[in-house]
Amino acid sequence: MSLELDKRQRAMLREMGVQVWSPLSPAPADPISAATPASAPTSAPAPTTQPAAATRAPVARPSPAPTPAPASTPAEPPAGASWRVDAAQLFAGEGDAAAERGPRWLLLAEGRPEELAEGAGELLKNMLRAARLAEGAQVWLATLQRSAGPADVLGLDEVLAHTEPDVVFLMSRLGAQALLESDEPLGRLRGQVHDLWGLPAVVSYDLGSLLRTPTDKAKAWDDLCLALQVARAQHAERLAAE
């Protein structure tokens, strides 16, 4: 269907923002327009025949800005960084005769000791109370700290010899990768029992991550329940061997 537009109609369409294309050849007495009627949206479909390219001057595009070079110092130490395990402190079960005969836990938590005195420490206490580890078990806590340098783990052998745990609960993704010498993501490290220098270990989220993402607390609870099963089984074997 074609429309015949006079000069007045063309002027009205231009005022509305509707583009009216003119044919390349000299227009006949009654020009044919492919423009949309005035009631249509302001953007008109392109005609089947494009106007000559010479009618529009090319526009020079600015050159893209150079991509800045990445910083030479990474935001965090690489996976092969050196890790230090601080001396373990008795976190639960101190002075409890039943706890002394119960399972022994070693919690390796990523962070500085002062961080565990704030929200992270309160969260850890709540987790232990929910699992009833605050009674009937000895729970040792040692912090994991990382620094740039040759890949190494310092202090872990002394902590393991001092605490003699039935299970190690490793609350750190990067720490778990370093101590277990693995590059598996956290999702694959969780949900299974690992061998950490001859002792069973269970991997979970670090406390800072749980504070930032509370929805992961349910998964951390699953990890804690797995560690509970391992601790009870190891404790039973230890008692049977004594």
N, C-alpha and C positions, 0 to 999 in steps of 0.2 A: 504494500500500500504506500502511495507517495502523496506528499502534501505540496501544494503550490503556495509559496509564501511571497508576499510582496515586501517592499522595503520597510513598511511600518511594522509588520509582523516580525521581520528579522531583527529590527531594532529593539522590540519588546523582549524577544528571547535573549538577546545579548545583555539587556539590563538585568534579567533574572539569572544570568550566569550560564545559560544554555549555549553551548558552542554550536554554531551553524557552519557547516562545511560548504565550501564553494567548489564546484567541479574544476578540474585542471584546464579544460578547454573553455573557450569563451562561452559565457552563459547564454542560453537561448532566451527568447523573449519571456518564457515562463520557466524560471530555474527550478530544478528538482532538489529538494533538501532532504537529508537523512536525519535531521534533528528530531529529537523527541518532542511531542506536543508540550504546550506550556504547562499542562497539569502534571507532567512526569517529574521525577527527581532531577536535580540540577546537573548531575553527571550524565552525559550522553554517550551512547556506545560509539565505538570507533567505526568510521565508514569502511566499506570494503576496499576503497581506493584511497591510499594515504596521499596527503599533499606532498609536493616536491620537497626533498630534503634541503634544497637551497634556500627555502623560505625561512628557515630558522638557523641562526648562527650557533655554532657549537659553543658549549659552555665548558671552560677549563675547570677541572676538578682539582682541589688542593691536594698536595702530596700527603699521604698518611704520616702521622707523627711516629718517629722511631720508637720501637718497643723498648722500655727500660730494661736494663740487664738485671737479673735476679740478684738479691743481696748475697754477698759472699758468706755471711754468717747465718746459718739456719735459725729458725725460731726456737727450735729445741734440739738437743743433742741427737745425733743419728742413732739408729737401732743398735749399732755396735759400740755405743758409749760405755764408759766404765760405770759400774753400779757398786754402791756401798751399802752393806746391811749393818745398821747400827745394833748395839748391844740390846738384847731382848729384855723387856721388863714384864713382870707378872701383872697381867691386866685383869684377871678374875681368878678367884679360888684361893687367894692368899689367906693363910691361917685356917683353912677349912680342911679338916681331916678327911672328909668324904671326897673332896676334890683332889686331894693328894693321891688317893687310891683310884681316882677316875681317869678317863682319857686325858691325854696331854695334847694340847693344840699349840701350833705356832702360826700366828697371823703375820704375814708379811704385807704391810700396807705402804703404798707409794705416798711419799710426802715427807715434810719436815715434822719433827716431834711437836712443835708448837701448833701445827695445824690440827693435830688430833686432840688438842685441848679445847677446840671450838666446835663448830657444827659437825665436822667429820667424826670427832670423837663421840659426840652424843648419838649420832646415827649408829656407830659401831656398837655402843652400849645397848641401844634398843634392839639391834639385831641379835646380840648375844642373849639378852633377856627373853626375846621371843623364842629362841632356840633352847632356852633353859641351860645355856652354857655358863651362866653366872653362878650356878650351883652344881656341884657334883663333877666338875671338870677343872683342870688347870689350863688357863689360856695365857700364853705368852704373846707379847706384841713386840715386833721389831719393825722399824721403818726402813723403806727402800728409798735411796736417793741416787740420782743419776748426775753425771757430769761428763763433759767432753774429754776424750782421751782414748787410749788404747782399750779395746774391748776386754773387760775383765769384771769379775764379781769378787768383791772384797768383803771379808767378815762373815760370809755365810757358813763356812765350816765351823767357826767358833760358836756361832749361834746354835747350829744343829747339835753340836756336841754338848752344849750347856742345857738345852731344853729337852732333848731326846723326844721329839713329838711323835704321836701316833699318826698325825696328819698335818700337812702344811696347807694353809688356806692363803692363796696368793692373790692379793687384791691389787692387781696392776697389769694392764695389757703389755706395756713395753717391758716391765720388769719380768713378766712371765716369758716373753719372747727371749729375753737375755738369759735368764736363769735356765730355761729349758732348751736353749740354743735352737729356737724355732722361729720361722718367719710366718707361721700360720696366723690368720686374723683371730680376733678374740672370739668370734662366733664359733670357730672350729676348736679353739683351745678349751672352751667351756664344755661342760656336760660329759667329761671323761676324767679318768684318774691318770695322772702322769707320774713318772718316776723322776724324782728330784734328788739326785745323789743318794739313791737307795731308799728313799722315803716316798710314800704316796703323797701326791699334791693335787689340789683342786684349784682351778683358776676362776676368778670372778672379776667384776668391775672394781675400779678403784673408787674410794669414797668420794673424792671430788666429783667424779663423773656421776655418781648416784645423786649427789646434791643438785647438780645441774640438770639431770634428766631423771626425775622421780619415777617415771614410768618403767625404768629399768630395775626398780627395786624388787619387783616380782621375780625377775630372772635371777637376781642376786640371791633371793631367798631359795630358789631351786638349787643354786650352787651350794648354798650353806647346808641344805638338806642332804645333798650328795656327800658333802664332807662329813656330816654327822654319821652317815652309814659307814663310811670308811673308818672313821675314828673308833666307832664301837667295835667293828670287826678286828681292827688292829689291836685294840685294847684287850679284847678277849684272847687273841693269840698271845699277847705278851703275858697275860696272867697265866695262861696254860703252860707257858714255857718257864715260868718262875718256880 
